[in-house]
Amino acid sequence: MLIQECNASGLTKREFCQQRGISEKSFYYWLRKLRTQMAESVTPRLVPLEPVSAAEDILHIQYRGAELKLPTGVDIDAVAALLRSIQSL
């Protein structure tokens, strides 16, 4: 399929169309048409979700490759002071 070839080519859609002699407008028209057909053919289904325990609630901060996981009830002023001190390093 042409769209799969385009994705596998590593080229931008514009470059791919130019190499194949296809108008971009036509390419995007057929891409949109295919996506619409695929969306209409798929039957929606429900996916069961597992409830998350409140004990797992954490504040997750990533900064310059460092990761900090804190309970959500942590003092926000202390966290801000910690982040300011890290930033000045």
C-alpha positions in Angstrom: 0.0 0.0 0.0 1.3 3.4 -0.9 0.7 5.0 2.5 2.7 2.2 4.2 5.5 2.7 1.7 5.5 6.4 2.5 5.7 5.7 6.2 8.5 3.1 5.8 10.5 5.3 3.4 11.8 7.7 6.1 10.9 10.6 3.7 8.5 13.4 4.5 5.2 13.0 2.8 6.1 15.9 0.5 9.4 14.3 -0.6 7.7 10.9 -1.1 5.0 12.4 -3.3 7.6 14.3 -5.3 9.6 11.1 -5.9 6.6 9.2 -7.0 5.0 12.0 -9.1 1.9 12.1 -6.9 0.3 15.4 -6.0 0.3 16.0 -2.2 -3.3 17.1 -2.4 -4.3 13.7 -3.8 -2.1 11.8 -1.3 -3.8 13.6 1.6 -7.3 13.1 0.1 -6.8 9.3 -0.1 -5.1 9.2 3.4 -8.2 11.0 4.9 -10.6 8.7 3.0 -8.7 5.6 4.2 -8.7 6.9 7.8 -12.4 7.6 7.7 -13.2 4.2 6.3 -11.1 2.5 9.0 -12.7 4.6 11.7 -16.2 3.6 10.5 -15.4 -0.1 10.2 -14.1 -0.4 13.8 -16.7 -1.4 16.4 -16.3 0.5 19.6 -15.6 -1.6 22.6 -15.4 -1.0 26.3 -12.1 -1.6 28.1 -12.3 -2.5 31.8 -10.2 -0.2 34.0 -8.9 -1.0 37.4 -9.4 1.6 40.1 -6.2 3.2 41.4 -5.7 3.2 45.1 -5.4 6.6 46.8 -2.2 5.3 48.4 -0.6 5.3 45.0 -1.1 9.0 44.4 2.2 10.7 44.1 3.7 13.9 42.8 6.2 12.9 40.1 8.8 15.5 39.0 11.4 15.1 36.4 14.1 17.7 36.0 17.4 17.5 34.1 17.4 13.7 34.1 16.6 13.5 37.8 13.3 12.0 39.1 11.6 12.9 42.3 8.5 11.0 43.6 6.7 12.5 46.5 3.4 11.8 48.2 0.7 14.3 47.1 0.3 15.7 50.6 3.9 17.0 50.7 4.5 20.6 51.6 4.6 22.4 48.3 6.8 25.2 49.7 9.4 22.7 50.7 9.3 21.2 47.2 9.6 24.6 45.6 12.6 25.4 47.8 14.2 22.0 46.9 13.7 22.7 43.2 15.2 26.2 43.5 18.3 24.8 45.2 18.6 22.1 42.5 18.2 24.7 39.7 21.1 26.8 41.1 23.6 23.8 40.9 
